[in-house]
Each structure stands twice: as structure tokens, then as C-alpha cells.
């Protein structure tokens, strides 16, 4: 696929097509159940990312978005429940 054809496809992509490609990448399957090849997965993912960028999809709704956790040097960790902080009771020792 040439760059011009790919660019045109991104510009003409509808929200429904975007959602369908996003689901296909997530499931690694087309809506009819056929598995995506590695090349198809790569092209679909690139199309989804480019669509998100060009259509200003909010960061939290983009494919691959990971919410920033409270871990790290800038965090006090006071709002992290013990089970998420690795401090939960080990039930296997009871």
C-alpha cells in the first residue's frame, strides 16, 4: 500500500471503521473470526494510532494507554490499598 493511499484511508476512516480495527487488533481476529496475520495486525494498529492522533482522541481512550499509577519517587503511596502495594496477607501461610 502506498503512503498516499494509506494517508487517504486514514482521512476517510469513519468512527465505526476505527472501532472495528481497534477491536480486530485487540482480539487479533477480524469480525468474521479469521485471524489477522502479523502484517495485518501491524497495519491495523498503525491505522488506529494515526486515526487517534489525527482526530484528537483523548489520551485515556487511545489504544495501548496505561493509566499512571501512584508508584514512583513522586508518590507518597498513602492512597494505595495494602493489597495493591504488595502488603496483603498471604493466605497460603494460614
Secondary structure, 3 states (H helix, E strand, C coil): CCHHHHHHHHHHCCHHHHHHHHHHHHHCECCCCCECCHHHHHHHHHHHHHHHHHCCCCHHHCCCCCCCCCCCCCCCCCCCCCCCCCCCCCHHHC
